Amino acid sequence: ATLPGLCIALVVLGFNLLGDGIRDILDPRLRR
């Protein structure tokens, strides 16, 4: 089991979701 790889994947996924949320809050007119 590659634990470090799994941790990195989870962190990247979390940052992607967080970035989407922040972008949605800052610029709600971006997505229609």
N, C-alpha and C positions, 0 to 999 in steps of 0.2 A: 504493500500500500504506500503510495507516494503522498505522504501527509503534507509536506511543504507545498507541493503543486496544488493540492486541494485547497489549502489555506489561501494561496495566491489567487486562485480562481474565484473563491468566495469573495475576497476583498475587491477584486476587479468588478465582479458582478454587482456588489453593493455600491461601489463608487458610480457605476453606470446608472443604477436606479436612482441614486441620490442626485446625480447630475441632471437626470431627466426631471426629477421633482423640482429642483432649484430653477431649472430653465423654464418649467411650466409656471412657477410662481412669479419669476421676474418678468417673463414675456408671455403672458397668456394669449396674446393675439397671434403668436407664432403658429399655433395649430388651430385650424378652423374645423 
